[in-house]
Structures are given as C-alpha cells and as structure tokens.
Amino acid sequence: MQQSLAGAGQEAVHRALRKRSFKRSGEVLILGLLVLCATFSMVTTGLIIYVLFSESATFFQEVSFADFFLETEWQPLFTPVSFGIWELVAGTVNVVFWALVLALPLGMATAIYLSEYAAPRTRRILKPMLESLAGVPTVVYAYFAVNVITLEVLRPIFGNDLPIFNSLSASVMLAVMVLPTIASISEDAMASVPRDLRDAAYGLGATRLEVATRVVVPAALSGVMASVLLAIARAVGETMIVAIAAGSTPQLTLSPLESIQTMTGYMLQVGLGDAARGTIDYQSLFAVGAMLFLITLSFNVAATVLVNRFREVYE
Amino acid sequence: MAVAPVKLQATGRVARRQAISRGSRYVLLAASLVGVGVLAYLAYDTFDSGASRLTWDFLNNYPSRFAERAGLRSSILGSIWVLAATVVLAFPVAIGTAIWIEEFAPKHWLVSIVKLNLANLAGVPSIIYGILGLAVFVRFYDLGPSILAGALTLAVMIIPMTVIASQEAIRQVPQSLRDGSLALGSTHWQTVRHHVLPQAMPGIMTGIILALSRAAGETAALIMIGAFTFIAWDNTSLFDDFTTVPIQIYNWSVRPSQQGFQVNASAAIIVLMAAVLSLNLLAAVIRERFRRE
C-alpha cells in the first residue's frame, strides 16, 4: 500500500493536503513574520551594496577613477598621498597565489586518499579532524604565522634577512586554513562519481592510482574546481592572518619573501586607527571594501555555477 | 603429471605501474596527514609556551601594561555578553527564514533569488560585515562601539550560514510525517510547529552552535566596529564598550616580543580554543544522539 503511493501519487496527495483552505486565525500573521525573516537576508545584501558603493562614490569625488586604477602607489597616510589600488591587489594576489601553491597539491592528495584509498574507518576519523582545521579562529593562525612559521621554520631556511613580517608565513597559514575547503568539497565530488566508471577502468586493467587520476578526478573536475574557487574566495577575504603576519608595506611584488600589504590588511589598519567619518581614510575603507566584495563575489558565483553544472550531470 | 602453476605476477611495464600505484598510497597518506600534523604541532607549541601562565589570576585579572599582571576578565565577560546577544538576535530570524523557504515559499523565481542570495552572503568576508556594522550600527544608528552594535554585526554575519544549516535539517524531516499530520486535520503551521520543527531541532541546534563558534573566534569584524579598546571594568549593559578574547589575543600578539605578552597570547589561545572546541564537540554530540534515535 505504501509502495503504491510512491512518486507522483504521493506528491499529489501531499499537495492536496497542503492546499486545503481552512486556516486558524493568527496563522496569516505567522506567515507574515516568516516572510519578514526571509526578506531580512535580501535587506542585508541591499545594505552591503548601498553602504559600499555610496561611501565609495564620495571617495571617488576626491580621488579620480584614473588615479585609483592607474596609479601604482598606495600611500594614503603620507604626502604625496596616492591611491593606486594595484599595490594592495598585488599583495592579496601574492599571499593567495602562494597559499594555493601549497594547499592545492595537499588538498587534492588528501581528497584522493580519502575518497579512493582510505578504509571507511580511517576516513571517519581523518575527515572530521581535517575539517576541524576550518574551525580554528584565524587570529590563532595569525599568531602562529609569526611565532612558529617565520621564527622557527622560515628564518632557519631563508636566513635572518627574511623580514619578520613576510608574505610567505601568511601564505603557509592561509594554506592550512583553506586545506579543509579544498579537500572536503573535492572529496564529496569524487565520492559522488558513479561506481560504474571506476569498475570499467579496473576491468581494463588500470591500477588504483590510474583510476583515481585519470577517471575519478576528471569526472569530478567541476566539483574540484568549485572547491578551489571557494578556497580562493575565503583566502582573499581573510583578514587577521595577513594583517598580522604579512606586514603593512604595500608593494607591487609577487615574491613570497617580502613584507607586503593586502586589501584586507589595509582595511584592518584603518579600522584600528578609528578613522573619523568623512575623512579620506574612512572613505578609502569602503572603496577598497567594494573592490574586495566584487572579487570574492565573482569567485563565489563562479563556484556556485560550477557546482550546479556538476549536479546536473550526476543526479 | 603435475601442471606448472600459473603465475599471475605481472612483469615489465605492468609491474612498474602496479608498484607506482602501491607506493602512491603512502605518499597520499603522508600528504593527508600534513594538515592534521600542523594542527597537532600548533596545539603542542601553545601548551608548551602558554600552559604555565594559565592561572586563576590570569582569567580573573583586567588587562594591564605589565604582562604578568594582565588577564582576560574583561574580554571573557565581553565575549559572553556579545555572543549571548548574537544568539538571541540571530536565532529567530535564521529559523524563520529557513522555515519559510522550506515549508511555505511558493515555487517562484524570487524564492530562488533569496536562496542564491543566502549562499552568496555566507561567502562574504567577515571584514565586509565589519564595515557594514561600522557604517550602519555604529555610525548611522549611533550605537557606538557597543555590545549591541557588535552583536548586531555578528548576527548579520552568522544568519546566512545558520539558515543554510537549518534548511538542511528541515529538509531531512520525512514527508510522510507532514502528510500524516495534515491528514489528521492540522493546519500547515500546526504541522510545522508540532511535527517538523521538533524533528529538525537537533540539526538546527547543531547549525547555530557551529555558527556561534565562528562568531566566538571572529576578530576582524569586531575590530572594524571599534571593539579594539582597553576595558578594565565589568560589562553591565548592552550599550557598554567591550572587548573579546580573540581581540585580546590580537592585542597581545602584536606587542614587541621582549615585553612577555607572547606568553599571555599563548595562554589566551588555550582558553579560546577550549571554548571553540567544546562548542564543536557539543554540536557533534547533539548530532550523534539525534542519529541514534
């Protein structure tokens, strides 16, 4: 009896039950409250966009678009004042690039191991441990970037000329921070590759490693790429690690051994200084914030698009 | 008469491929352990340098210019105040949003925009929420760098991820439960209130606890709204200035190393990690107990 109701029939019954018109008084009010809650998130987005772009608009009345995008110096605090955003963008690209160089191979290897090699018990233990890395407050990572990574690891390797605040120490901790994002989401994508594909490859004589790298990874590629895009978005928006460990000298360089400043690092620096409303410092906060928002938004949207495509293939 | 046993041992190229594949297991395992290894070393290093500083005095003292007299009292109290207010503000809105999307929302393009918008909000960097809080709550509503402004900022930040977790929990409730309740004559809201919500509650609680542990470690957003202050008294109202444990850690970590504040930072990290890990553990326990039922 239960079986015969399955599928479309059950759906029709459910819809019919839900559509009955009688209501208790007061339920309209509750529904109204729920809708109000749901509009809240739309209001948040609206406010973020309004605040970022209205304050940026005031900023761009004093600093021209051309200066912002064509100047190559970011020097808001000393004369001659200059607001060329690229030094801050370069700082962000620098730390995120080197973080990915470290996190991508490790994250992929972890995902492949968990999905294709590990016994269910190992996976049950290892995966939550790995995911706990994402729960560590980033100010803690920042502390370690300076006190452990720079002082105990990088200085012995690169010598004492290495600045105490250098982008590589921030990149290392950023890599640890985004490792669970890459490993966990990639592993989910790999685990949902149909068993038949693997069996077919094994039947043709492929080894486990060949099945993993030539069948499973290509089949899960959109999920894997989505995980990397999400990791990039997280790393770009991360503030405490780069603000504490990477330094506060805006520089147009991709060298990992320099002291640099990222977009978020600059924003925190202004935040600490308690910039008064209406000053150019306060407004620059929103101009840089708008830039940061657009960059992280585009990576997040790209990841969502990829994930949706990946769902269409396997459901 | 004896038949020579058939050897299934591969030779040449095939043997090499198999050897590489067998070896890859250990390389991949080693790579998987790097992250966990780093975490273990960091835990060891923190205990090594901070455990000796972890006394009752350290927890009970106000901040100070002198490292050995400085303590966490005002930042622990600030953290508790701001997190409690955050939960009170975020919980109803998050749960209401999730219920509406999963149970009441019509199939309409506007609703899919609301869902997409939530996913994107969950990916907005915390420092952006910080400047939103600065412009809206601190400046426009003139709340100053108060506990209320901090809690509103954190609530706005954690609502999207709480909604997504709650949606997941509501979706797990079997359809037959709803149909049964509706067939007995309950209204739609009675069904949600008395059957769907109680079933989904453990999942929702897990979601809000995890979001709370995110908020407990949040530093950048609160520094942006101006919570980087020296507080040497106990908070008594939502309109007080405040500071939190992660902000105190930041404060101590950026001091010159010879003053001895690094030890304080390590000890405060132990306190913060203990709080965050117990929240995560609590979430895991709730999820496990729910699964067994």
Boltz contact constraints between the chains, C-beta under 6 A:
constraints:
  - contact:
      token1: [A, 14]
      token2: [B, 179]
      max_distance: 6.0
  - contact:
      token1: [A, 17]
      token2: [B, 179]
      max_distance: 6.0
  - contact:
      token1: [A, 17]
      token2: [B, 182]
      max_distance: 6.0
  - contact:
      token1: [A, 23]
      token2: [B, 187]
      max_distance: 6.0
  - contact:
      token1: [A, 24]
      token2: [B, 187]
      max_distance: 6.0
  - contact:
      token1: [A, 27]
      token2: [B, 189]
      max_distance: 6.0
  - contact:
      token1: [A, 30]
      token2: [B, 189]
      max_distance: 6.0
  - contact:
      token1: [A, 34]
      token2: [B, 96]
      max_distance: 6.0
  - contact:
      token1: [A, 34]
      token2: [B, 99]
      max_distance: 6.0
  - contact:
      token1: [A, 34]
      token2: [B, 100]
      max_distance: 6.0
  - contact:
      token1: [A, 37]
      token2: [B, 93]
      max_distance: 6.0
  - contact:
      token1: [A, 37]
      token2: [B, 96]
      max_distance: 6.0
  - contact:
      token1: [A, 37]
      token2: [B, 97]
      max_distance: 6.0
  - contact:
      token1: [A, 38]
      token2: [B, 97]
      max_distance: 6.0
  - contact:
      token1: [A, 38]
      token2: [B, 100]
      max_distance: 6.0
  - contact:
      token1: [A, 38]
      token2: [B, 114]
      max_distance: 6.0
  - contact:
      token1: [A, 40]
      token2: [B, 93]
      max_distance: 6.0
  - contact:
      token1: [A, 41]
      token2: [B, 117]
      max_distance: 6.0
  - contact:
      token1: [A, 41]
      token2: [B, 118]
      max_distance: 6.0
  - contact:
      token1: [A, 44]
      token2: [B, 156]
      max_distance: 6.0
  - contact:
      token1: [A, 45]
      token2: [B, 117]
      max_distance: 6.0
  - contact:
      token1: [A, 48]
      token2: [B, 132]
      max_distance: 6.0
  - contact:
      token1: [A, 51]
      token2: [B, 132]
      max_distance: 6.0
  - contact:
      token1: [A, 51]
      token2: [B, 135]
      max_distance: 6.0
  - contact:
      token1: [A, 106]
      token2: [B, 31]
      max_distance: 6.0
  - contact:
      token1: [A, 106]
      token2: [B, 34]
      max_distance: 6.0
  - contact:
      token1: [A, 109]
      token2: [B, 28]
      max_distance: 6.0
  - contact:
      token1: [A, 109]
      token2: [B, 31]
      max_distance: 6.0
  - contact:
      token1: [A, 110]
      token2: [B, 32]
      max_distance: 6.0
  - contact:
      token1: [A, 112]
      token2: [B, 28]
      max_distance: 6.0
  - contact:
      token1: [A, 113]
      token2: [B, 28]
      max_distance: 6.0
  - contact:
      token1: [A, 113]
      token2: [B, 29]
      max_distance: 6.0
  - contact:
      token1: [A, 113]
      token2: [B, 32]
      max_distance: 6.0
  - contact:
      token1: [A, 117]
      token2: [B, 25]
      max_distance: 6.0
  - contact:
      token1: [A, 129]
      token2: [B, 36]
      max_distance: 6.0
  - contact:
      token1: [A, 130]
      token2: [B, 35]
      max_distance: 6.0
  - contact:
      token1: [A, 133]
      token2: [B, 35]
      max_distance: 6.0
  - contact:
      token1: [A, 133]
      token2: [B, 39]
      max_distance: 6.0
  - contact:
      token1: [A, 135]
      token2: [B, 280]
      max_distance: 6.0
  - contact:
      token1: [A, 137]
      token2: [B, 217]
      max_distance: 6.0
  - contact:
      token1: [A, 137]
      token2: [B, 246]
      max_distance: 6.0
  - contact:
      token1: [A, 139]
      token2: [B, 219]
      max_distance: 6.0
  - contact:
      token1: [A, 139]
      token2: [B, 246]
      max_distance: 6.0
  - contact:
      token1: [A, 139]
      token2: [B, 249]
      max_distance: 6.0
  - contact:
      token1: [A, 139]
      token2: [B, 250]
      max_distance: 6.0
  - contact:
      token1: [A, 140]
      token2: [B, 269]
      max_distance: 6.0
  - contact:
      token1: [A, 143]
      token2: [B, 253]
      max_distance: 6.0
  - contact:
      token1: [A, 143]
      token2: [B, 265]
      max_distance: 6.0
  - contact:
      token1: [A, 144]
      token2: [B, 42]
      max_distance: 6.0
  - contact:
      token1: [A, 148]
      token2: [B, 45]
      max_distance: 6.0
  - contact:
      token1: [A, 176]
      token2: [B, 38]
      max_distance: 6.0
  - contact:
      token1: [A, 179]
      token2: [B, 35]
      max_distance: 6.0
  - contact:
      token1: [A, 207]
      token2: [B, 17]
      max_distance: 6.0
  - contact:
      token1: [A, 207]
      token2: [B, 18]
      max_distance: 6.0
  - contact:
      token1: [A, 207]
      token2: [B, 21]
      max_distance: 6.0
  - contact:
      token1: [A, 208]
      token2: [B, 21]
      max_distance: 6.0
  - contact:
      token1: [A, 209]
      token2: [B, 21]
      max_distance: 6.0
  - contact:
      token1: [A, 209]
      token2: [B, 24]
      max_distance: 6.0
  - contact:
      token1: [A, 233]
      token2: [B, 123]
      max_distance: 6.0
  - contact:
      token1: [A, 237]
      token2: [B, 125]
      max_distance: 6.0
  - contact:
      token1: [A, 239]
      token2: [B, 127]
      max_distance: 6.0
  - contact:
      token1: [A, 239]
      token2: [B, 220]
      max_distance: 6.0
  - contact:
      token1: [A, 240]
      token2: [B, 219]
      max_distance: 6.0
  - contact:
      token1: [A, 240]
      token2: [B, 220]
      max_distance: 6.0
  - contact:
      token1: [A, 264]
      token2: [B, 127]
      max_distance: 6.0
  - contact:
      token1: [A, 267]
      token2: [B, 127]
      max_distance: 6.0
  - contact:
      token1: [A, 271]
      token2: [B, 223]
      max_distance: 6.0
  - contact:
      token1: [A, 271]
      token2: [B, 224]
      max_distance: 6.0
  - contact:
      token1: [A, 272]
      token2: [B, 228]
      max_distance: 6.0
  - contact:
      token1: [A, 277]
      token2: [B, 139]
      max_distance: 6.0
  - contact:
      token1: [A, 285]
      token2: [B, 131]
      max_distance: 6.0
  - contact:
      token1: [A, 289]
      token2: [B, 128]
      max_distance: 6.0
  - contact:
      token1: [A, 289]
      token2: [B, 131]
      max_distance: 6.0
  - contact:
      token1: [A, 293]
      token2: [B, 128]
      max_distance: 6.0
  - contact:
      token1: [A, 296]
      token2: [B, 125]
      max_distance: 6.0
  - contact:
      token1: [A, 300]
      token2: [B, 120]
      max_distance: 6.0
  - contact:
      token1: [A, 300]
      token2: [B, 123]
      max_distance: 6.0
